[in-house]
Amino acid sequence: MTTKHVHAIVIGAGMAGIAMGVSLRKAGINDFVILEKGDDVGGVWHWNHYPGLTCDVPSHLYQYSFAPKPDWSRLFATGPEIQRYHRAVAEDFGLMPHVETNAEVVSAVYSDGGWDVETATSQKYRTDFLISATGVLHHPAIPDIDGLESFDGPVVHTARWDDDLVTDGKRIAVIGTGSTGVQVVSALQSGAAQVTHFTRTPQWILWGPMDVQQPKIVGSVLGRVPFANKLLYRGLLEGSGILADITTRKTWRRTVAQNAARVQLLRVRNRQLRRKLTPDYEPFCKRQVVSGAYYTAVQQRNVELVDTGIERVTENSIVTADGRDRKFDIIVLATGFQAHNYMRPMNLVGRDGLTIDDAWAKGPRGYRMTAIPGFPNFFTLLGPNSPTGSVSLQFTAELTSRYIIQIMKRFRRGEFTAIEPTQEAADEFNDEVREAIGPTIWNTGGCNSWYQNEDGTIDLWPWDRKTMAKMLSTPDDRHYHFTR
Ligand SMILES: Cc1cc2nc3c(=O)[nH]c(=O)nc-3n(C[C@H](O)[C@H](O)[C@H](O)COP(=O)(O)OP(=O)(O)OC[C@H]3O[C@@H](n4cnc5c(N)ncnc54)[C@H](O)[C@@H]3O)c2cc1C
């Protein structure tokens, strides 16, 4: 197969990859491809289609600033509607001719001012810039439970849901208590014969009007008055600053928000059940779960909450540590993702043979979410320290993509042939992160979460949106090595 030469490669056509593609097109850079492992764009919204999947960010905020959608059908959109939105954006902004699906990047090796990239189907590329938008929640985590493979019925991870799976009338075990576990239990309860929710660690659940429809009139007014639509987005973006405030600073606002979560638990009338559902850490310490339905669902007669550890799975049952054996037809794994993989597994090799596994031996880290020392002309969107759960991810992806475009424009003007952040700049950034993480609820709230790296550092953005905008407004030349 011949090697294709392009100016830029974006890996991943999820929300962030699409934002990057639109920025490239807007900058007049058309010599690029987006390589996507899946068979469609949309990222997590393409891969995940389990019952009950709903975004916990209001629809009018969980969208790009450059593509406001007036006619969302609900205040909090469902997964399929968000997926349709992403596909429409990719089409409307002319990205589809650039997207290659079923193109998993397995190797990317830097040499002489460019990258040699190879896909699983052995297609080879040579590119000046490599931009990774591979996402955080991509590789399903399968729990290591004795006998799981011996179960006779379907065992399905929520991120690989089988749409033909019949759940009505079945006895279903759901393992895992994050947002997904909560959503899937709430959605399956009404049709299933029995839903048993295995909860190792209960979650705080904040109430939200997740099922409320957006009146049609709202969509049509916003459609006819684009200014109002933009104003609504802007207002929600500003308003969402409260989340960064609550999570990063110990103020009365955090106390109020935490108490709102605590009060919700009183909806659970049975004391024993309420005790089982009460976490031993503070609200907002983990990714905050939002649901309007779970506490109702979990109190129905066909739902059981089991907080005793799972000992083993047999061909038709789950046996808990207290010796109880419960029979099931289906096991649903709502057990999340290997969140710190980012672009791995991939043979990513930077300057002087430095591999990403070596660079990240102590956990993923970089410079301002987007660059890594030793990896020239390489950038990440929503890379290490991205604000999962505190700042709009669309805002972050758009901001980062504009930052990368500024660098690419300078390359095109001939200012340099290669650029990479200095180790000092990355170390300084990571020291600042470590210090700022100190008072955040993720650090002080007394929980274990997927935000934590193996070495205990917390992989999140510890500041607000304005600090982010400042850090990623213009590249600071003092923080980069240039090869001229
Ligand atoms: C079930 C679920 C629910 C969520 N709900 C919310 C929510 O309610 N609110 C919220 O703010 N966030 C939510 N998120 C977080 C979500 O991850 C982000 O909001 C956002 O969609 C991430 O976009 P992304 O483009 O960074 O990553 P992704 O959407 O994961 O896209 C990355 C893409 O890269 C591709 N890829 C990966 N590796 C390769 C490779 N080697 N070669 C080629 N392609 C590759 C993947 O196939 C994928 O399509 C949710 C995530 C999940 C999994």
The ligand as a Tripos MOL2 file, in Angstrom:
@<TRIPOS>MOLECULE
LIG
   53    58     1     0     0
SMALL
NO_CHARGES

@<TRIPOS>ATOM
      1 C1        -21.5340    6.4770   28.5900 C.3       1 LIG1
      2 C2        -20.9690    7.8510   28.6800 C.ar      1 LIG1
      3 C3        -21.7700    8.8950   29.0680 C.ar      1 LIG1
      4 C4        -21.2510   10.1780   29.1630 C.ar      1 LIG1
      5 N1        -22.0710   11.1530   29.5720 N.ar      1 LIG1
      6 C5        -21.5740   12.3960   29.7020 C.ar      1 LIG1
      7 C6        -22.4060   13.4370   30.1680 C.ar      1 LIG1
      8 O1        -23.5600   13.1920   30.5050 O.2       1 LIG1
      9 N2        -21.8820   14.6840   30.2780 N.ar      1 LIG1
     10 C7        -20.5810   14.9400   29.9350 C.ar      1 LIG1
     11 O2        -20.1440   16.0890   30.0420 O.2       1 LIG1
     12 N3        -19.7800   13.9630   29.4970 N.ar      1 LIG1
     13 C8        -20.2400   12.7140   29.3920 C.ar      1 LIG1
     14 N4        -19.4210   11.7070   28.9660 N.ar      1 LIG1
     15 C9        -18.0040   12.0240   28.7160 C.3       1 LIG1
     16 C10       -17.6690   12.0470   27.2340 C.3       1 LIG1
     17 O3        -16.5870   11.1890   27.1430 O.3       1 LIG1
     18 C11       -17.3240   13.4430   26.7670 C.3       1 LIG1
     19 O4        -18.4350   14.2850   27.0380 O.3       1 LIG1
     20 C12       -16.9830   13.5450   25.2870 C.3       1 LIG1
     21 O5        -17.9690   12.9760   24.4750 O.3       1 LIG1
     22 C13       -15.6260   13.0030   24.9720 C.3       1 LIG1
     23 O6        -15.3420   13.2370   23.6200 O.3       1 LIG1
     24 P1        -13.9370   12.8360   22.9990 P.3       1 LIG1
     25 O7        -13.9980   13.1920   21.5740 O.co2     1 LIG1
     26 O8        -12.8470   13.3780   23.8220 O.co2     1 LIG1
     27 O9        -13.8260   11.2530   23.1980 O.3       1 LIG1
     28 P2        -14.6700   10.0950   22.5550 P.3       1 LIG1
     29 O10       -16.0680   10.4710   22.4160 O.co2     1 LIG1
     30 O11       -14.3430    8.8750   23.3440 O.co2     1 LIG1
     31 O12       -14.0880    9.9420   21.0910 O.3       1 LIG1
     32 C14       -12.8380    9.3950   20.8590 C.3       1 LIG1
     33 C15       -12.8760    8.6700   19.5390 C.3       1 LIG1
     34 O13       -11.5550    8.2220   19.2360 O.3       1 LIG1
     35 C16       -11.6370    6.9470   18.6500 C.3       1 LIG1
     36 N5        -10.3700    6.2680   18.8600 N.ar      1 LIG1
     37 C17        -9.8300    5.8750   20.0320 C.ar      1 LIG1
     38 N6         -8.6340    5.2900   19.8060 N.ar      1 LIG1
     39 C18        -8.4230    5.3270   18.4700 C.ar      1 LIG1
     40 C19        -7.3740    4.8890   17.6240 C.ar      1 LIG1
     41 N7         -6.2890    4.2910   18.1100 N.pl3     1 LIG1
     42 N8         -7.4920    5.0810   16.2940 N.ar      1 LIG1
     43 C20        -8.5890    5.6900   15.7700 C.ar      1 LIG1
     44 N9         -9.6150    6.1270   16.5380 N.ar      1 LIG1
     45 C21        -9.5250    5.9490   17.8630 C.ar      1 LIG1
     46 C22       -12.7890    6.2810   19.3670 C.3       1 LIG1
     47 O14       -13.3210    5.2400   18.6160 O.3       1 LIG1
     48 C23       -13.7560    7.4380   19.5640 C.3       1 LIG1
     49 O15       -14.6800    7.5020   18.5190 O.3       1 LIG1
     50 C24       -19.8980   10.4170   28.8560 C.ar      1 LIG1
     51 C25       -19.0970    9.3550   28.4680 C.ar      1 LIG1
     52 C26       -19.6190    8.0920   28.3790 C.ar      1 LIG1
     53 C27       -18.7290    6.9630   27.9770 C.3       1 LIG1
@<TRIPOS>BOND
     1     1     2 1
     2     2     3 ar
     3     2    52 ar
     4     3     4 ar
     5     4     5 ar
     6     4    50 ar
     7     5     6 ar
     8     6     7 ar
     9     6    13 1
    10     7     8 2
    11     7     9 ar
    12     9    10 ar
    13    10    11 2
    14    10    12 ar
    15    12    13 ar
    16    13    14 ar
    17    14    15 1
    18    14    50 ar
    19    15    16 1
    20    16    17 1
    21    16    18 1
    22    18    19 1
    23    18    20 1
    24    20    21 1
    25    20    22 1
    26    22    23 1
    27    23    24 1
    28    24    25 2
    29    24    26 1
    30    24    27 1
    31    27    28 1
    32    28    29 2
    33    28    30 1
    34    28    31 1
    35    31    32 1
    36    32    33 1
    37    33    34 1
    38    33    48 1
    39    34    35 1
    40    35    36 1
    41    35    46 1
    42    36    37 ar
    43    36    45 ar
    44    37    38 ar
    45    38    39 ar
    46    39    40 ar
    47    39    45 ar
    48    40    41 1
    49    40    42 ar
    50    42    43 ar
    51    43    44 ar
    52    44    45 ar
    53    46    47 1
    54    46    48 1
    55    48    49 1
    56    50    51 ar
    57    51    52 ar
    58    52    53 1
@<TRIPOS>SUBSTRUCTURE
     1 LIG1         1 GROUP 0 **** ****
